[in-house]
Amino acid sequence: MLRDRFLRPALLATVLAIATPGALAFSFSEDAKKDAAADEQARAAAAAHVLSLPPACLDELRRRKIMIVMGERTGEGVTAEQARFSPHFNSINKRLLKHGIRTYSQQEIRAQIAQAEVDAYFRNDPDAALAASKKMGAQLVMRGTIDSRSAINPVLRIPEVYVSIAYVLMTPGGKLISEASAKAESYSGGDTLGMAGTLIEEQADAVVSTLLGGYCAANPPASGKKKSK
């Protein structure tokens, strides 16, 4: 998984010093195969869950159009210049498109609404967010916020970086409909955006499944049956 891909060389050197070459090669190879198989099963299960949602709800989602916005929380607030988040955007976008859900491209978002209006989705400013959504014609907004922190690992005494991404599916005015999260930790340097990109790509299917499932739970389709008098 993600943590294993970012292990520092010093940690690998420690492992190499205490393991025999033959056993190490076998262990790493087998663990990698098991991780890959588990990842693929998780992705397939998440995709199947979306397809198992009530058909009426899926049809409704496919009639709507979703705007995806990404941001990163720093010590000075949230940075939300969308051009910085193309890989992160694409991971979520391609999953939505796969399920027949329409989205706006990053180029369309940048062309039609100002940066200050994108920022409104991260400031929890409902009036400005609604105005931006109306400009785009978006019926739903999917917002992802990347957060990171670093600490010294108490055992290995090396920098450890924690990255989490909080997603919400909102109405055009910013009212919460559903939420999901992805998180990972790494013995890695300061490329938190790169790490977040890998994290999203690994967990995007589960995130989309959770958000869309939450939408259907909050908006159950009408049964169509009349109540008896």
Protein Blocks (a to p, Z undefined) as FASTA:
>chain_A
ZZlmmccfklmmmmmmmpcfklmmmmmmmmmmmmmmmmmmmmmmmmmmmmmpcfklmmmm
mmpccddddddddfkbcafbfklmmmmmmmmmmmmmmnopacddfklmmmmpcfklmmmm
mnopaklmmmmmmmnopabdcdddddddddddfklopacdddddddddddfkopafbdcd
ddddddddfklmlmmmmmmmmmmmmmmmmmmmmmmmmmccdehiacdZZ
